[in-house]
Amino acid sequence: MSYPPIAWLWLTLAIIGEIIGTTSLKASKEFTVLLPTLLIFIGYSISFYFMILTMRHMPVALTYAFWSALGIVCITVFSIIRFNEKPDLPALIGIGFIIGGVLLIT
């Protein structure tokens, strides 16, 4: 099934918002640092707003699958670069399964 390009744009913006919100969680140091704390609320607000818009044109299951899968992959890459975190082999295999699952439902 084909979806309008605007739905993909909205989904991309939702994913970006989720990445901003989630990566700001660690930097907020339990909500004690103002800017990252604000970015958490702004990021998640953007994410959920654009998820709602995306769901006008795409099924909930597909929207959520893309949002969560791409969010996990991007956040993992970001955490490796920014926080010097090293995912172990089971985590990498799990991410592979997540990506495979999204590809199967599309």
Beta strands, then each sheet from edge to edge (+ up, - down):
end
